[in-house]
């Protein structure tokens, strides 16, 4: 299982890649594997500021629908445009082309509450 060391993780299986005060958020390789074939991603929170662990959207697979949770507080700046036409990119490349939202991090101190790659491996 792929768990990149340069990312931070949540217990709910989201990841965040931090670039300055910007974050890119997606779901982990483990999460996409558990969900199965992803058929639809609904995110209608662009422009909103959400708190840590608030729902920013949903991810729908053939078998189930799951909420997507914010790893840290932030303003949702952008939705990955590829998800509308090809939501299965999350299955193929969850840490690269399968990112979901780009946010402006509003409370960088919250990053300390997230899991490192080693912590996330131990959780699994």
Order of alpha helices (4+ residues) and beta strands (2+ residues): beta-beta-beta-alpha-beta-beta-beta-beta-beta-alpha-alpha-beta-alpha
